[in-house]
Amino acid sequence: MEEPRGAGTVLVVDGDTPIRSVLVAALSEEGYIVESARDGQQALTRLQGDGVPDVILVDLLMPVMDGMTFLRAYHARPGPHAPVVLTSTAMMMADEATGAGAAGLLLKPFELDALLALVAGYIGHT
């Protein structure tokens, strides 16, 4: 088994509890510090504390506050911002997501290795 990638923080925001749980478990197993939120509003609340995660993974389709609304609200706040990668089944959202400040768009379904490589790239691990 590969050595853990080590310190780095990830916020996983997904309204689907099983998907959120799998992502948190996989990233934690890689050695990342992982927090999670069930919607964009809960994510904004979590981000009010000290520190900024290294990367934020946000699903586009969630109850309460969807991914695009979260992205706009997050970037409207002062202070440093983590790169936000939106996850979606909708390829047509790529241009809108990038225009709203997303660092990237990861299309679902995605391979776990692709997600881990993406996160490692933002956190600076290879």
C-alpha positions in Angstrom: 0.0 0.0 0.0 1.2 3.5 -0.8 2.4 5.8 2.0 -0.2 8.3 3.2 0.0 11.6 1.4 0.1 13.4 4.7 -1.1 16.7 6.0 -3.5 18.6 4.0 -7.1 19.6 4.6 -10.2 18.9 2.4 -13.7 20.0 2.8 -16.2 17.6 1.2 -19.7 19.1 0.5 -22.2 16.6 -0.9 -25.9 16.2 -0.1 -25.8 12.4 -0.8 -24.8 10.9 2.6 -23.4 7.6 1.2 -21.2 9.5 -1.4 -20.1 12.0 1.2 -19.1 9.1 3.6 -17.1 7.3 0.9 -15.2 10.4 -0.1 -14.5 11.2 3.6 -13.3 7.7 4.3 -11.1 7.5 1.1 -9.5 10.9 1.7 -8.9 10.1 5.4 -7.3 6.8 4.5 -4.9 8.8 2.3 -3.8 10.8 5.4 -5.8 14.0 4.7 -7.7 15.9 7.4 -11.2 15.8 6.1 -14.3 17.8 7.2 -17.7 17.4 5.5 -21.0 19.3 5.1 -24.3 18.1 3.7 -25.0 21.4 1.8 -23.5 24.7 0.8 -25.0 26.5 3.7 -23.5 24.1 6.2 -20.2 24.4 4.4 -20.2 28.2 4.7 -20.9 27.9 8.4 -17.9 25.5 8.8 -15.7 27.9 6.9 -16.3 30.8 9.3 -13.7 29.4 11.7 -10.0 29.8 11.6 -8.0 28.4 8.7 -8.8 27.6 5.1 -8.9 24.1 3.7 -6.4 23.3 1.0 -9.2 22.3 -1.4 -13.0 22.1 -1.3 -15.0 19.5 -3.2 -18.6 20.6 -3.8 -21.4 18.7 -5.5 -23.5 20.9 -7.8 -26.9 19.4 -6.9 -27.7 19.7 -3.1 -30.7 20.7 -1.0 -30.7 24.0 0.9 -27.8 25.6 -1.0 -26.5 24.1 -4.3 -22.9 24.1 -5.4 -23.1 27.2 -7.7 -24.8 29.2 -5.0 -22.2 28.1 -2.5 -19.4 29.0 -4.9 -20.7 32.5 -5.5 -21.3 33.1 -1.8 -17.9 31.7 -0.8 -16.0 34.0 -3.3 -18.0 37.0 -2.2 -16.6 36.6 1.3 -13.4 38.4 2.2 -10.2 36.6 3.0 -8.1 33.8 1.4 -10.1 31.2 -0.6 -9.3 27.6 -1.2 -9.7 26.2 -4.7 -13.2 24.8 -5.2 -13.7 21.8 -7.4 -17.3 21.2 -8.3 -18.5 17.6 -8.8 -21.4 17.0 -11.2 -23.0 14.7 -13.8 -23.7 17.8 -15.9 -20.8 18.5 -18.4 -22.8 21.6 -19.6 -22.1 23.3 -16.3 -18.3 23.4 -16.9 -18.3 26.9 -18.4 -20.6 28.3 -15.8 -18.6 26.8 -13.0 -15.4 28.2 -14.3 -16.9 31.6 -14.8 -18.2 31.6 -11.2 -14.7 30.9 -9.8 -14.4 27.1 -9.7 -10.9 25.8 -9.9 -12.3 22.7 -11.8 -15.1 20.4 -12.5 -14.9 16.7 -11.8 -17.6 14.7 -13.7 -19.5 12.0 -11.9 -19.1 9.1 -11.9 -15.4 9.5 -11.4 -12.7 7.0 -10.5 -11.4 7.3 -6.9 -7.8 7.4 -8.3 -8.7 10.5 -10.4 -10.2 12.2 -7.3 -7.1 11.4 -5.2 -4.8 12.6 -7.9 -6.8 15.9 -8.2 -6.7 16.5 -4.5 -3.0 15.7 -4.3 -2.4 18.2 -7.1 -4.0 21.0 -5.2 -2.4 20.1 -1.9 1.0 19.8 -3.5 1.7 16.1 -3.3 2.5 13.9 -6.3 
